[in-house]
Amino acid sequence: MIALLRGKVLHKSPTEIVVDVNGVGYAASISLSTFQALEHSSKEIQLFTHLYVREDTIQLFGFATEFEREMFRLLITVSGIGPKMAQTILSGMNTEELRNAIFSQNVTLLTTISGVGKKTAERLIVELRDKLGKVEVKESFVSIPYAQTSVVTESINALTSLGYNRIQAEQTVRTIVQQSNEGTLSVEEIIKRSLKKT
């Protein structure tokens, strides 16, 4: 089992990273959250990994934090969710947002993730709510207050519909929300500030 990679980044995209570990290049599929966390890392990085093995496939998945890896492992235990879908879910919202959405049984928020319908969202809640309560959060990405998660999703979708790169839109919106000292921001206000930044 490959549990951890430590080495230099050879290649990086929103869905894949290649890490040089003592002369051997390991390719790992990553989520958008991990890509953003490692976006400015050009020297040695540490990547938590999960080796997914089936009869017809062997694939390595990489994560910026242990908690994201644990969330991935929990997601693939849910009926109907494979590793690719799990990565899509982790790209749609960060680990704290996902945890909050499941705990609060927010089906509407979960269905904003591409490929997640109402039935899948309900399965996620039913099958993971109790399991998540037992997971210790050692580290995570900077979280956004739960009251803002729906607004953040709407703002990102609005910016991408205006032609903005999704990665850039996510980074800009998250920065605005995290730096705001004015409490809850509206979608309109976030978009206005985002357009000034981009």
Residue, then its C-alpha position, 0 to 999 in steps of 0.5 A: m500500500i502506498a500511503l504517502l508521497r514526498g518529493k518534487v512536483l513534476h506536473k500538476s493540473p486540476t485533476e492530476i499530479v506527478v511527484d518525483v520520489n527519488g527518481v520515480g514519478y508517481a501519477a496521482s488523481i487529485s481533487l480541485s481542493t488538493f490542487q488549490a492547496l498545492e497550487h503554489s508548491s513547486k518544491e518538495i511536497q507531501l501528498f497523502t495517498h490511497l491506492y485503489v485496486r480492482e480487477d481491471t484497474i489500479q489507480l493512485f489518488g492524492f490528497a493534501t490532508e489526511f482528513e480529505r483522504e479519510m473523506f474519500r475513503l468514506l465516500i467510496t463506501v457509499s452505495g453507487i459512489g466510485p473513486k471518480m465520483a468521490q473525487t468529483i464530490l471533493s472537487g465540488m466542495n471542500t471537506e468542511e463544507l461537505r461534512n457540514a452539509i451531511f451533518s445538517q442533512n442539506v440535500t439541496l446543497l449537496t445536489t449543487i455538486s455536479g453528478v449528485g442527484k437527490k437520491t445520491a445526496e440522501r444516500l450520502i447523508v444516511e450512510l455517512r452521518d454517523k461515520l463522520g461523527k467518529v472521524e477526528v479532524k486533525e487538519s483541514f482546509v480553511s473553512i467557510p462559515y456554514a451560513q455562507t456555503s450556499v452563497v459561495t456555490e451560487s457565486i462561483n456558478a455565476l462567475t463561471s457562467l460569465g466565462y471565468n475559469r472555475i479555479q480562479a472563481e473559487q479562489t476569488v470567492r473563498t478569499i472574499v468570504q474569508q476576509s470579510n468582516e461584515g458577516t454574511l455577504s449576499v451573492e450580488e455583493i460577492i460577485k461585485r467584489s469578485l469582478k473587481k478582483t479578477 
